[in-house]
Amino acid sequence: MGLFEPADYLWPDVLLEGRWKFRTGDDSLWSTPSFNDTQWSSILVPGYMEAQGYRDYDGFAWYRLAFGIPAEFAEDHMVLLLGKVDDVDEVYVNGTFVGRTGHVPENQDRSELSTEWLIPRTYTIPPGILKAGTTNTIAVRVLDVWMHGGIYDGPVGLVRRENYMEWKNKKSGIKKFFEWLW
């Protein structure tokens, strides 16, 4: 028996996996960096929220992480790797909206969703949003409408855009090779 490491795995330049702040419910103020989340629970990211004390919960939840970054990354184009999220997400970095996958259905009905939960989340963070030497905040609004939910798969972290594009192009080449082979 041995360890398995996928050959096409993208390692973040700044790893953000671990304990994040977490709360069920929904309030747009939770996206602001100055919001006081000290009374929130902690949750492991990546991991299903149901496996961490929120059994049978469906609805909105927010994840927050305060972190620092080395000065060398502050002015770079960075990509946030958020892994996979079940089902829909909206992401804010230092209060700035950076992206979403899926849409919030009017009736929070699973029939309005498709395969959003299978899509790896990658969001570009423009230069100037991240700050070195101070606390940065990521806030993720998640809607889970059925079964398991949350930020459940990695990698979770920040990677330089050029490293991400190099990895993406390499992965695309591998995929084309196997399509040709079969």
Buried (B, 14 or more C-beta within 10 A) or exposed (E): EEEEEEEEEBEBBBBBBEEBBBBBEBEEEBBEBEBEBEEBBEBBBBBBBBEBEBEEBBBBBBBBBEBEBEEEBBEBBBBBBBBBBBBBBBBBBBEEEBBBBBEBBEEBEBEBBEEBBEEBBBBEBEEEBBEEEEEBBBBBBBBBBBEBBBBBBBBBBBBBBEBBEEBEEEBEEEEEEEEEEE
